[in-house]
Structures are given as structure tokens and as C-alpha cells.
Amino acid sequence: MDYRGKVTIVTGGTHGIGEGCVRVFAEAGAQVVFCARGTKEGRDLERKVTAGGGIAHFVRCDVSKEKEVRALVDGTVARFGRIDCLINNAGWHPPHRPIDDFTAQDFRDLLELNLVSMFVACQQALPYLRKTKGNIINMSSLVGSIGQLHATTYVATKGAITAFSKALAIDEAAHGVRVNSVSPGNIWTPLWKEAVDASRDKAKARAAGEAAQLLGRMGTIEEAG
Ligand code: NAD
């Protein structure tokens, strides 16, 4: 992959799959703008990528806040002049529980974070992506198509991301912008660690996650990036 001279935005880029995307795109020569809510982690990764010869710029942004997503996109164009790729990665998997134990407000909040944030980021970035004939990558999940135990709200957001990406790809073909979604299986990230730490038998939970993969192990963040 050669991204020299190109600009990529990664949401939720401070750790996990997003960090993998930041590293892989910076290694391919891209100027990478990445965001998250935690400034310290963001500045640390910015420094590491820069020390390795890459270009990465951290912006503090909560993707569930429309105004902050707008500022992320506008700030990227003000700084680097263009956008070639938007990776909508930020998202969260709440702890597993049956539907009885989620509230409708829990679901609304997760929709804002996992799904509506992508709509907003796409809408803001598309005027620039149409100019560069760029592309959008939305982070969905395998469970969006196969389901998952005690994860109704999360699975619903991920199924919707895949469907949203298909519809947007049809519209944007006329502008030469490609839209794809990626549906990873299990990737070992802080989010997965959070799930393991919350389970009664940590070793068993992690082993089950590894065993569910055909390779017999979880993917790495670089493989996902
Ligand atoms: P993670 O929790 O390890 O990392 C998430 C990143 O998003 C972090 O940088 C975090 O700071 C950021 N983030 C969270 N909320 C945010 C907000 N409101 N605004 C801005 N940034 C925010 O998660 P991960 O495992 O790397 O998952 C990343 C994406 O991949 C998610 O959308 C997740 O649903 C999806 N996914 C993960 C797996 C997996 O096995 N890890 C599998 C399928 C899909």
C-alpha cells in the first residue's frame, strides 16, 4: 500500500484496531489524523509514530458529539488540505447481558456512538473525498451478521453499519468514492481485555475467544489495520 501524499482520518485511533490503522497507514506514507477522547494516549502515539518517521496528528474528539466530528474534519482539511480516506473505527461493546438488563436509553446512547457518529463523519468528509476520489472504511463486526450471545444492542449497531455502508457505496459510486465496511472476527485489543476482565473465568473467556478463530488465535491490531 502506497499512501504517500495522502491524508487518512482514523476515529478511535489511540489503541486497539484504530491504533493498528494509524500505524499501518503512517508506515504506508499517509499523513494520519486520528482522534479519541483521551489526550495523553493520543499524544503518546503521535510521538511514537513521529519518532518512527511517520506523520500522525492527534485531535481530541468524542465522535458521539456532532460538533466535535465537524471540527475533526474541518481541522484536518485546514492542516493538510485534503482527505483521501476516512476510517470510522471508534466504537464500544457494552458488557454482555440479556435484553432485560439493557434500557432503551442504553441502546440510544450506543446507536449515537457506534452508528450515528459514522453517518456524521461520512457526511462531513464526503465533500472532500469526492474531490480526491477517496474512500471510506467503516468498522463493522462479524457478529453483525451472525449474532452474539447477550449483545443485542451492539449486534444491532454493527448490522446497521454494514447496511449503511452498502447504501452509501451505491450513492457515492457516482462520485468515484468507494465505501466499504470491515467485519473483523476476534482481535486482541483493550476492548477484548475489558470483556475478559469482566468475566468470571478470565482464562476460559480468553481461550474461548482464541478458539473461535480458524487460526486458533485472535488477530493482532496490525493485521486488522
Ligand atoms: P478498543 O476499545 O480497544 O479501542 C477503541 C478506540 O475508540 C479507542 O481508541 C478509544 O479511545 C476510542 N473511542 C471510544 N469511544 C470513543 C468516542 N466516543 N469518541 C472517540 N473515540 C472513542 O476497541 P477495538 O477492539 O479496537 O474496536 C475498535 C472497533 O472495531 C470498534 O468499532 C469495534 O466494535 C470493532 N470490532 C472489534 C473487534 C475485536 O475483536 N476487537 C471485532 C469486531 C469489531
Residues whose N, C-alpha, C, O or C-beta is under 5 A from the ligand:
A	BS01	NAD	G12 G13 T14 H15 G16 I17 G18 C35 A36 R37 C61 D62 V63 S64 N89 A90 G91 W92 M139 S140 S141 L142 P184 G185 N186 I187 T189 P190 L191 W192
